């Protein structure tokens, strides 16, 4: 029997992904390769008792994929999604040195940062993600298939948005693919609230994506190059080349729009305020009702900003490796040098300012009043240099452990629903009609899994799986 090769692609207009599926039969061996168009993908090889059984399984897999919309294609005709890198003009600061407590070098430019009570997270353009303690000890690391654009939290879930167009859930032992962004969306930034993802792109468009990875609505802003998006329970706040616009969370209708002095580069939010920094050196503050607040002036283009206690202090980082602090009236309190490049992103947490920078550092700065006063007089501590561990190989997304017992976990099952594979809970005590937000890369109709737990979404109507996941086998 001659060897057989079938190559399929799924390229939906306005859909959530562009993927390939390759099936190759060589005698009794069946090889299946799959992934995003332009990538090498993942390979699964299975040996069968006979060539006929290998061929029968191949035909079954091909039929399943064509039913879902895959079609024969020419390999290589469709190119990998475009990736926009943030344009960099970073210089050295002439200000006095800030009081850095410790500095961790990731080896590549770093955009992603998230800090909470437990740890500090950083992700860089090589796809490396590290978590550290607040005293700079490396606790864990992941390696994702492509560069990390941002790290965002949503309740107990933590997500990393990457250059491959995927958003990965970092809440378990291994990263899981939670969302796939449409091929025509050139991602600049994203944020998430109650499983609804807001994605801003190079063309100034904002797209809302729900827990089933389906586009809910999309709006074109008045400007292009939209770096900023922030989400709360009421709306999405979108920063672009013409200013900041707020859209309704449910239907995407515009609530208000305000101009800024220059193109918005990045944004931050507190409970009742939105902050937008611009390429002309300004940080704007707006109330979430659209009222115009103080405008803070830096000495160069501002890459990032953060705030504390709804504006008691506002921090900003420019493209000349300086950081600033302003009070709630917009008055500048101080300016210091980072000592480790320009801050792409930042977060204030318990008297410390955490930065990720153009030279790939995660830096922890003592932002207490005493430390800043000492730094202004030229007295700073010697920073501890934290060595990065050896990088891991890229995670094999889609692999999953197996188990024969549910133990104390919750059982969910995948099932076919109108051409889509959905997930529902089968354990007792749950609403069987609700869908479960569950990783995209391991869904397969008929399969059952054990998850650590599921939680009702804040808005109700669906569950969200969390923790480690194992496939339930008989």
Buried (B, 14 or more C-beta within 10 A) or exposed (E): EEEBEBBBBBBEEEBBBBBBBBBBBBBBBBBBBBBBBBBEBBEEEEEBEEBEBBBBBBBEBBEBBBEBEBEEBEEEEBEEBEBEEBEEEBEEBEBBBBBBBBBBBBBBBBBBBBBEEEBBBBBBBBBBBBBBEBEBEBEEBBBBBBBBBBBBBBBEBBBBBBBBBBBBBBBBEBBBBBBBBBBBBBBBBBBBBBBBBBBBBBBBBBBBBBBBBEBBBBBEBBBBBBBBBBBBEBBBBBBBBBBBBBBBBEEBEBBBBBEBBBBBBBBBBBEEBBBBBBBBBBBBBBBBEBEEBBEBBBBBBBBBBBBBEEBEBBBBBBBBBBBBBBBBEBEBBBBBBBBBBBBBBBBBBEEBBBBBBBBBBBBBBBBEEEBBEBBBEEEBEEBEEBEBEEBEEBBEBBEBEEBEEBEEBBBBBBBEEEEBBBBBBBBEEBEEEBBBBBBBBBBEBEBBBBBBBBEEBEBEEBBBBBBBBBBBEE
